[in-house]
Amino acid sequence: MNPQGSIPARAGAKTHILGISAFYHDSAAALIRDGQIVAAAQEERFSRKKHDHRFPAQAVEYCLERAGIRPRDLDYVVFYDKPLLKFERMLETYLGFAPRGFGQFLVGIPLWLKQKLHLPRELDEAFGGDYPGRYVFTEHHESHAASAFFPSPFEQAAILTLDGVGEWATASLGIGRGNRIELQKEMHFPHSLGLLYSAFTYFTGFRVNSGEYKLMGLAPYGRPRYVDVIMERLLDLKEDGSFRLNMDYFGYCTSRTMTNARFERLFDGPRRRPETPLTQREMDIASSIQKVTEEIMLRCARFAHKQTGLDNLVLAGGVALNCVGNGRILREGPFKRIWIQPAAGDAGGALGAALFVWYQLLDNPRPVTGEDFQHGSLLGPDFDEDQIAGFLDAVAARYHHYEREEELLEKVAGLIDQEKVVGWLCGRMEFGPRALGGRSILGDARSRTMQSVMNRKIKFRESFRPFAPSVLREDAPAYFEMRDGQDSPYMLLVAPLRQEKRLAVDAQSEALEGIELLKVERSTVPSITHVDFSARVQTVDPVRHGRYYRLVQAFKKRTGCPVIINTSFNIRGEPIVCTPEHAYRCFMATNMDALVLEDFLLLKTEQPQARQHEIDDYLAQFDLD
């Protein structure tokens, strides 16, 4: 860890800092003004290329436009990691494993020599020469740590960052106090919890860097019968959560594959080919690696508490999106409160890098109010009535316009009550991978069939994938094993359903295995209840969620149930929608029943018949295979 100095503040009424993550995975931009988050967005939402890694030109343009400034008005542009250190790791890895991996080295080196080692030049070109200031480069895990601590509601907290790899670090432990963070311990490549989990994602036939959610969702269908194999053959795990991997079983240092033939022999056969049927083996593997991951996360948390003696914990890095592990840390770990960066992956590094400059390098005070500074992570674009009406008229859509919000919400609550599937675009777009009530598809959590219908006919994805509930914050403890007043606004914690909301499961149903478990109705809200009686909970409140909170209120008033399904507004392989046009095209190409665009409601039965070639063209953009 390099010691941090400071950089001089530039004179001016306002200080604008632009953070950027780019060129590796999930490019994004975030802009802060005098420490306040003005805007943040991922490039994929604009480009429609999932996990777009290119320079986030459109995200930058949006951030600047939101702030009402040009590149020349920026005081600092900060990049979320240090490419020279990352290149050093690449070279040392090649030399350490040479001559194996030479082919991979030849593939990667031209891109480094052309682009990644010349980031100031690349950034100058991206800004068209209109930015006269300096570039700042933070270390990758500093960016993660800053994104976790600085927007958190805590005056002081232990910090854990866990991901695949940054420059060298794959995990870090530190402390945040006031306006400063200090990272005290690190784990280094190739020993990585994120890469371990991704190796199993790859082996079970899912795509690395996007299929990890599927592996986590698949885990409850299996038995953890490979746990001992993983613990005895793949890693040497210490009590503090650190470990060393047995690299004899992994391929990612020397090839473009995550695992090798030894790994296959260890886990009863070759890797599952993508899109082939899932077997009980894959489910058991998923269950096993999830259990091991949770154990590592818990050990890390306990060690962090022992080292720091603090009551609060903040988390970031891609592993912090493992909401099952997060839930166990909260329920079983030693910390009283935890806060997780909603954009925990690389995208959030853009925000963390900007905040690191404002607080740590410019030494500005950090006020603490007891609430987080993430603004519900609703930091993307929004659209006004004229923009929406102009678009709808241009495509000859038929719509209802509501002057009174109460009438609109009553109508939408009624549609959900009738088991209609509703697309919902209201307010600002979410920053991070979760739909939080800005760009959501909504359904009735009480329905026995809604999970299957939404997975197969709307999302075009695997039937086993669970859906998350949105629940009024004040009602969450009545449905889930959560403390009174406990927040989960960013859908990053899994909690068990309360016993009184569960249904008795007979002996015949108990004997079912694998996907057959989906046939069993387990609770009064079956469409959001996973097979292990858990749910990935989003609590909604009037301050963060505004109209979305009032919609759930309207549904409760109508039905007595304060819980609805909330899943991201996209189909498989597509980024979450950003604009009314994106939402309308998704609505028309799927079996969605209704679409809300702010004050406008569209019903599918009233729309002109979508031509099949238009639907085919839309679906062809995205990876449905």
N, C-alpha and C positions, 0 to 999 in steps of 0.2 A: 504494500500500500504506500503510495507516494505521499509524503506530507503535503497538506494543503495550505497554500498561502492565501492571498486575497488578490483581487483585481480592483483597479480604481473605478469608482462610479463616475459616469459621465454626467455633466451638468444638464439640467432640463427639468421640466415640470413633471413629466412622467417617464418611467423607465420601462421599456418594452423588451422582453426577452423571448426569443423563439427557440424552442427545443425541437430537435429533429432526430428520429430514428429511421434508418434507411439502409438499403443494400444487403441486408441479411434476411430478415423475416419480418413481415407485418409492419411496413413503413408507416410512420405517423408524424404529425406535427402538433405542437401545443404552444400556445402563446399566453404569457402572463404579463399583466400590467401592474406595476408596483405590488407584486406578490399575489394579486388576485388572478385566478384562472379565468381568462376571457373566452378561450376556445380550445378545443382539442378534437382531433378526428384522425381516423385511419384512412390511408390512401385507397384501400380496397373499396370503400363505400362510394367513392367517386368513379374510380376506374372500372369497377365491377369485375375485377380480377382478384379472386380470393387470396388472402395473404400476400398481396402485392408487395414486392420487396424493392421496387424502384424508388428513385427519389420522389418524395411525396409532394409533387408539384401542385396538385389540386388541393390537397389538404393545407399546404402552406398558403395558397391563394385564399382559401376560405378563412383561415385564421387571420390573415392580414385584413381581409375585407370586414370581418366581424369587428376587428379593433379599429377600423377606419383609418388604416395607415398603409404606407408603402414600405418596401424593403429598406429604403434609405432612412426611414424613421426608427428602425430597430436599433437598440443599443448593443445587444449581444445576440449572436446566433451560437447555439451550443449543441454539439453532437453527443449522442448518448454513450459512446464508447471510444476507445483509443485504437484505431486501426493498426498502428505500428506494433503495439503489443500483441494484437491478434495475429498479425503476420508473423511475429516472432514465434508464437505458439505453433502456427502452421509449419514453419520451417523446422522447428525442433522436433515436432511430432514426426515429420517425414524422416529426418535424420535418425531419430530414435528407432524407427521401424524399417528403415531402408534395408534392402531394395524393395520390400513390399510397399505397396501404395504409390509406386512411381506413376502409374497411370492416372490415379486420382490427383496427384501433384501436378501433372501436365495439364489436366483439365482446369484446375483452379488457378494456377499461377498467371495465365494471361489476363484474367479478370482483375487480379490484384495489381499487376503491373500497369494495366490500362486505367483502372478506375479507383480501386479502394485505397491505394497508397497515395492518391493525389486528391484527397477529399476537399481541401481548400479550393483547388482549381475547379472541381466538380460543382462545389457550392457556388462559386463565383459565376459559373456558366448558368446554373439554375436560377440565380437571381438576376441574370442579364446584366451583371456589372453594376446593379443599382444599390448594392449594399456596401458601404465604405468601411464598415467596422471590422472588428476582429472576430475570429472564431475561437471558441472554447471547446475543449474535449474533456469530458469526464470519463472515469472508468465505468464499465458496464454495471457492476454491482453497486457502485456509488449511485448511479442513476436509479437503479431499482430501490435501493435503500431510501433515497431521497423521496421517491414517489410513494413509498410506504409511510414514512414518518411525517414529512412536512404537511401533507393535507389531512393528517389524522387528527382526532379530537384530543390528543394527549399532550401534556406538557413534557412528559418524559416517558420513554418506552424502550423495551428491548426490540431489536430489529433482527429479523431473519429473512434472508433472500435465498431462494432455491430455484435453480433453473437448469438448462442444458449446459451451456458454457458461455462465458463472456469473452474476455481476453484469455486469461488463464483460470480465473475463479469460476467455480460451479455452485458455490454456496458461500454465504458470509453471515457472520454474527456480529452485531454491534449494538450501540446505544445511541438513542436520540434524546437530546436535552435542549429545550428552548429552540434556538435557531441553528443548532449544529448536530451533525451526526459523526460518529466515530466507528469505523469498522475495525474490529479487534482480531477476528479469526476468519480464515478462509479455507475452503477445500478446493483443490485444483484438478483440472483436466488431467487424465481422462476419467477420473473418478467422479461420477455425477449422478445424482438422483434423477434429474430430468432425462438424461440420456439412457439410464437404466429403464425408466418407464417407457421411453420412446422405443427402445429395443423390443420390448414386449408388444408395444403397439404395432410395430413393423411385423413381428413374428406371427401375430394373430390376424394379419391380413389387412390392417388399417393403415391409413396414410400418416406418416410421421409429421408432426407439427399441426395436425388437424384432427387426427383420429383418437387422440388421447381421451377425449370426452367419451367416445364410444367404448373404449376399454373400461373406463370407470363405470359407465352405465351397464356394461355386460357383467361386471364382477358379481353382483348379487345372484345371478343365475347359476353360478358355479360353486364348487367346493374348493377350499384352499389346500388341495392335496399336494401342491408343489412347493409349499412354503419351506419345508426343510431342505429341499434340493437347492432352492435359491439361496438360503442362508448358509448352507454348507459348501456349495460349489461355486457360487457366483460372487459372493462378497464377504469381506471380513469386517463385520459391523462392530463398532465400539459403543460404549455406554453413552458417549456424548452425541451420538448420531452421525459421527464421521465414519467413513468406511473406505476400503480399497476394493476395487473391482478386480476380478480375475479376468484379465484381458484375453486369455486364451479362448474365451467363448464369444468375443465381440469382434465385429468387423469394421467399426466406424473409424478407427485410426488408419486403416490401410485400404479401405474400399468404399464403395458407395452403398454398401449394405450394412445394416446395423448388427446382424448376427452371422454366424458361420456354421459349418457342418458340425462342429462339436456341440454347439447350442442345440442343433436339431436332434442329435443323439440324446441329449440330456432331457429333452421335452417330447420324446416319443414320436419323432417323425419330422418331416419337412415343414417349413412355414406354410401356413394356409394361404392359398392363392386368393387375391382380392376378389370379392363378389361371389365366391363359392359359398355353399351353405356352411353356417357355423355348426361346429360339433361340440359335444360336451367337453372335449379336451380344451378348446379355446376358452370356454366359460370357466373351466377350472384354472387355467393359466391366468385369466383375468382376475379371478378371485384371489389367487395366490399373490400376484405382484401388487395388487391393491392392498392386501393385508400387510405385506412387507413395507410398502411405501408409507402406510399409516404408522407403522412401528417406527420407522426412521424419522418421520415428521414429529412424532411424540417425543422421541429421545432428544431431537434437536431442541424442541420447545422446553423440555425439562432442564436441559443443560443451559439454555439461554436464561431461564429463570434463576438457576443456581449461580450463574456468572454475574448477573446484573442485580438480582434482588428486587427487581421491579414488578409491579402488578400488571402492567400493560405490555402487550406484544403487538407489533405490526409486521405484516408479511407482504412480500412481493416476489416476483419471478414467476415463470410459467408454472412451477409446481404449486404455487399458492392458488391456482385455479382448481386444484383438487379439493372440491368442497366437502367431500366425505372426510378427508384427512383434517381439514379445517374444523369441521364439526367435532371431531374427536378431540382435537387440541382444546377447544373451548369447554367441552363437557368433562374431559378426563385430565387435562393438563393443569398446571399450577397457576395459570394467569387468570385474573379476575375479568379482564376485558381484552379482546383482540380486535384489530381493524386490518382489513385486507384491501390493498389497492385494487379497485375494480378492473382497471386495465393492467393486470399484473404482469403480462408478458412484455415482449419487446416494445409494443406500442406505448405502454406506460413509461418506458424509459425516456421518451421525448419530454413528457411532463416532468419527470424526476430531474432530468438534466437542467431544465429551465429553473425549477425551484432550487436546485443546488446552487446555481449561480446567485440567485436573489438572496438566499439566506446565508449560505456558508461562505461564499466568496465575497459578496458585497456586504455581509454582516448586518443585514436589516433585521429589526425585531420581528418576532413571530407571535402574534396575538393568539391566545388559546381561549375559546369560548365554551368548550364542552361539546360542541358539534363539529363534525368534519368540514373541510373546506372544498369538498369535491362536487358540491351542488347537485347531488344525486347522480353524478357522472353524466348528466344531460348537458353536454358541452358542444354538440354538433349543430348543424344548420336547422332552422325552422322555416316555415313558409306561411305567407299571409293569405288572406281570403282572395285577394285579386289574383295572385299567382295560381292558386288552386283552381278558381273558377275559369281563368283563362285557359289552363291546360284541359280541364274537363270539357269545355265548350269546343276546343280545337279537335278533340277526338270523338265528339258527338256522344259523350257519355250522358246517361240519364241519372239525375241525382236529386236528392232532397236537401234543401238548405234550411238549417234551424237557426232562428234568431235567439232562442232561449236555450241555454245549455241544459237546463233541467229536462226539457222535452227530448233533446237528443239522447241524454243518458238513460232516460226511462225507456226509450225505444231500443237502444243497444242492449240494455239489461234484459229486456224482453226477448230479444233475438237470442242472446246467450241462454236464457232460460228455456227456449224452444230447441236447444241443442244445435243452433246455427253456429258456424265458424265465422269469426269476425276479424278482418284485418284492421289494424288500428295505427294511424299515423297522426300523432298530436304532439305539439311542442317540439323541443329540440331533440336531435338524434343522440343516442347513447355513445359514449366513448368506452370502448372495451368490448369483450365478446358477448356480453349478455344483453338481451332485450329487457328493459326495465320500465316499460310503459310508454316509451316514445315511439318505438317501431316494433309492435308486437302483433302476434296472432292470438286471439282469445277464444276460450271455449268454456264449457260447463264442466267443472271438476266433479260434479255428482254423477255424470253420465258413465255408464258401464262401457260404452263403445267408443267414446271420444278419443281415447289414446290411439286406438287402431285406426280410426277414420283419419285423424290428423296426420299420423305418421305415413299412411299409405297414399291418401288422396290429396293431401295438401303439401306435406313436406317431402314426399317421395323418398323416404328414408327407412331404415331398418325398423321392424315392428317392435323390437325390444327397447327402443330408446325411450326413456322416461320423460315426462313433462313436468315442469316446475309450477308450483302454485304461487299466485299473488294473494296475500291475505292482509286484511286490515291489521295494522300493528297492534291495536288494542285487543284484537281477538286472537292473535297468534298463540298465546299460551293456552287457549281453550282447545286448540286443534293439534298443537305440536309441543313436544317436550322442550320448551324454551322458558327462560326466566321472564317474569313480568318486566315490561319495558325494554326487553332485549331487541336490538335492531338487527335486521339482516336486509338492508335496502338494496344490496348489490348482488343478491342471489349467489352468495359465495359460502353458505353454510348449509349442511345437510342436518336435519333434525328428525328424530323418530316421531310418528304420530302418537298421540296420547291413546292409552288403552281404551278409553271409552269411545273413541272414534273408530276403533278397529272392529272388524267383524270376525266371528268365530270361523275358523277354518277346519273342515272335517278331516278325518283320517285319510280318506281317499285323495283329497286335494293336497294334504301334507306330503303324500308319497310322490307327487309329481316332481319332475326334474326339468331343467333347461327351460326352453321357450314355452313349454307346456304350463309353466307357472303363471304365464300371462292370463290364463283362462280363469284364474281364481279371483273373485271379488274380495278385496281385503279391508275395505273401509267405507265410510259414508261418503268419501270423496275419492272414488277408485281411480279416476283418470290421472291423479297426481300422486298416487301411492305406489311406490316401487315395491318389488316383490319381497324386500326385507323390511317393509312397513316404514320406510323412510321417505323424505321428500326434500328437494332442494328449494328452500323457502326464500321467498322475497316478501319482506314486510313493506307495506306501503303506508305513507303518512301524508298529511295535508301539506306540509311545508315542502318536502322534496317533490312530491308527485302530483300535486294539484288536481287537475281534471281526472287523471287516472284513479287517484284515490276516491274521488267523488263517484266515478263509475262503479267501483267495487262497493261503495256505500249503497248506490242505487240497486245493485244486484242483491245485496243483503236485505235491503228494505223490501224487495219484491219476494225473495225466496227464503229469507232467514239464514242464508249461508254467506259468510264473508270471504269465501275462497273462490277464485276462478283460475283456469289454466292460463299461463302466460308463456308463450314460446316465441322465438325470434321470427321476425317478418322476413322470411326468405325460404327458398327451397334448398334442397340438398345441393351443395357445391356452389351456392350463390352467396355473396356477402349480404348482410342485412341491408334492407332497402334504405335509401337515403331520401329520395325525392318523391313527390306525388306521382311522377311518371313511373318510377321504379315500382311503387306500390300498386298502381293501377295495372301494370302489365303482369305482375305476379298474381294479382287478384283474378284477372281474366284468364290466365293460363292454368289455374288450379281449380279445385272444387270448393273454394271459399264461397260463403253465402252472402257476405256483406263486407263493405269497405267503408271505414270512417277516415276522412281526410279533414281534420279540424272540425268545422261546423257542417261538413257535407257528408251525407250518407248515400251510398250506392248499394242497391240490391241486385244480386246476380240475375234474378229472374226478369229484371226490367232492362237489362243491358242488350244492345245489339249483339247478335250471335257472333262470337269470336270465330274468325276463320281459322281452320285447322293449321294452315301454313304459318299463320302468325304465332299460334301456340307452339308449333314445332320450332320455329326460329328462336323464340324466347327460351325454350327449354334447352335448345342446342348450345346455348352460351355456357352452360354450366355442367359440371361433372356429375351426371346422374348414373354413370356406370358403376 
